[in-house]
């Protein structure tokens, strides 16, 4: 009987612990409250300081995600947000405040804490098999990670715009035709959603397509991708400069511009495929 009571008691305490933990997770309605409940995730950050407030808040909540689930991908997000916070703090740490001189010291401490955190997380992720983390390690100079990354080339694990662009950067000086194939795949994997993919990756892909095609002498394609960039709001050469770079009949220029418009629209909606390029190929063959 005593054993049953003890066992029941243990289960009751375990259930209570889970309940309290869940309640604690659900009760963090503000960043200040989160820091109060989990002081370790706000440790040495420049709290109550207007500098880098957004970067700090994003980092704190991501650290909370890691507390709840310490997956490699959550840690990787924490790493990227820590680097973003550190970049902001590098500037903030140099700012002299006229009334509170001690803030410079707090900012400097926060900056060095961020550097330590970056080093710690990078070490924790050194053996991760997540493709995005392998790619990151390669960009930081890890040649072993490059070998791991290239082995994934023909697998579904790299089927994202970012990772296809990453592959393309490796091949750009080795095989421009293959680079173009990878960049086209990058566009085909884009789903049209807002965020860093739309703001950074897709513009880089489009610019790279224009550059690679120009290098290979595919001038109609280079011109078209330059126009696609313009449709997507990227800075491109003025019309007079484009005419010098890509001389052609006005009628052909209009046809290519129409195709570029359609391609830009497909990219924005996340529906890009190679079909529209067939129209350009037909136009080239006719020329």
N, C-alpha and C positions, 0 to 999 in steps of 0.2 A: 504493500500500500504506500509505504514511504517512497519507494522507487517511482511509483506512478505519480505521486504528488510532485516529486522532484522533476520528473520528466515533463509533466504538465506545466510546472512553473517555468522550466527552461523554455518551452514553446511559447508560453505567454510573454516572457521577457523578450524573446526573439521577435515575436510579432509586434510587441510594443516598440522595440528598437527600430524595426522597419517602418512602423507607422510614424514614429517621431522623425526618422530620417526623411521620409517622404514629405512630411509636413514641413520640415525645414527647407527642403528643395522648393516646395510650392510657395513658401512665405516670403521669398526674396522679391519684393515688389519694386525695389529701387537699388541702384548701385551702392548707395550708402548702407542700406540694410544688408546687402550681400557682403560687403566688407566687414560689417559687424559680425555676421554669422560665420564668415570664412576669412579671418584676418590674414591667413597665409597667402591668399591669392592677391591681396592688395599690398603685400609686404614691400616696403621701400619704393612704392610708386608715389608720384608727387600728388598725393591727395590734397583736396582743398586748394588747388592751384589751377588757375584758368588756362595755363599753357598745356597744349596737347590733350585737352579734355576728351575730345571725341576718340582719339587713338587709345587713350587710357581706358575709357569706358568699354570700347570694343574688346580690348585685351582682357579686362577683368571678367567680362561675361564669357569669353572663350575659355579662360582659365577655369571658370565654373563648369563649363561643359567637360573639360578634362577631368575635373574632380568627379563628375557623374559617370563619365565613360572615358577612360584613358586610352582610347584607340590611337593608332599611329596617325590616322588622318586628322583626328582632333588635335593631337600634339603638333602636327604639321601646320594646321591653321593657327595654332598658338604661336608657333615659330615665326610665321609670316607676319602676324599682327605685332609680335614683339619687335621685329625688325622695323616695321612701320613706325611703331612707337619710339624706338631708339633714334630713327632718322629725324623725327620731330623733336625729340629731346636734345639732340646734338645742337640744334639751333637754340632751343629754349635755355639750355644750360649756360649759354653765353650771354643771356639777357640780364643786365644789371637792373635790379629793382630799387627805386629811390627810397622807399619806406621800409622794405623788408629785405635787408641784405642776406638774411639766412636762407632765403628762397633759392639763391644761386647754389648754395651748398646742397640743399635738398634735391634740386634738379640734377646736380652732378652725381649725387648718390644714386638717384633713380636711373640715370643713364648707365652708370657702371653696373648696376643691378641688372639692367636690360641686357648688357653685353654678356654678363655671367649666365643669364637665362638662355640666351641664344646658344652659347657654347654647350650648356647642359642639354638642351633639347636636341641639338645636332648630334651629340654623342648618343643620346637615347634612340635616335632614328637611324643610326649608322648601319644597322643590320636589317632595316625594314625592306620588305619586298613590294611595297606599294609603288606602282609605276611613277606616280607624280613625285614621290619622294626620291626615287632613284634618279629621275631626271634632275631634280633640284641638286642632288649631291654631285651629279656630273657638272652642272653649271658652276659649282663651287670648286671645280678642279679635281674631282675624284675620278681617275681614269678607270678604276675598277667598276664604278657605277656606269660609266659609258659602255663598257662591255655588256653589263647586265641590261642596259637600256636597248642596245642594238639587237640583242637576242629576242626582244619582245616585238620587233618591228612587224612581223607578219601575224601577230596575235590580236585578239579583240581588246587586249588590255590597253592599247594605245589609241583606241577609237574615240578620241576627243580632239577638238580643234587645237587645244594647247599642246598636246603631246605630238600630234602630227606636225605642227609648226616646229616643235622641238627637234623632231627627226629631220625636217627640212633644213634647219640651220646647220645640222651636221653635214648634210650632203651638198650644201650650196656651192662649195668650192671643189667638190669632187665629181658631181654628176648633176648638172643643172636640169636635164630632162626629168630625172627621177625627183629632183627637188620640186618641180612643177606638179608632178603627179601627187606628191605628198601634200602640197599646198591645196590642190583641188579637193583632196580627201578631207582636209581640215575644214573647208567651206561646207562640204556635204554633211559633216557631223554637227554643224551649228544649228540649233533649234530655234533661233530667233529671239531668245530670251534676253532681257536686259542684264547688265552687270559687267564684270571685267572682261568677259569673253567678247561682248559687243564693243566695249570701249577700247580694248587694247589688242586682243588677239586677232580679231577680224581685220582691223586696219593694217596690222603688221602683215597678215597673209596677203591682202590685196596689194600692198606696196611691193611685197616680195615677188608676187606674180608678175607685176609690171617690170620689175628690175630683171628677173630671170629670163623672161621672154625677150626683153630688149637685148640682153647679153647673147642670146642664141640667134638673134636676127629675126625673131618672129615679130616683125614690127606692127602688123595689124593687131596681134594679140596684146603686145605691149601698149599700144595706143588705147585699145579697148579697156584694159585693166586700169590705165591711168584715168579714163573717163568714169569707170566704175568707182574709183576712189573719190572722184569729184562728186558723184551722185551720193556717196555716203558721207560727204562733208569733210573729206580729207583735203589738205592743201596740195594742189597740183600746179604744174606750170601753166602760165597764161596761154590763151588760145593761139596767139601769134607764135609762141615758142613751140607749142605742140605741132603747129603746121610746119615749122622748120625741121623738127625732129622726125615727123612722120608725113612726108609729102604724099599726097594722093588726090584723086579727083574729089570734088565737093560732094558728088552723089554718093561715093563710097564712104566718105566721112560721115554723112548723114545716116547711112545704113548701120555703120558701126556704132554710132552714138545711140541709135534706137536699141540695138542689141545690148549695149552697156546699161541702158536704162532698165531694161527687163531683168538683166542679171542682178543689178543692184537691188531691185525690188524683191527678187527671189531670195537673195541673201538676207535682207532685212526680215523677211517673213519666215526664214528658216527652211525654205523649200528649194535650196540650190541643188541643181544636178547638171550634168554635162550636156543636156539636150540643146540648150541655147547655143552652146559652143559649136554644135553641128551646123547651125545657121551661119555662123561666122566661117566655118570651114568651107561651106558651100560657096560663100561669097568669095573666099580666097581662090577656090578652084575656078570660079567664073572669071576672076581677074587674071 
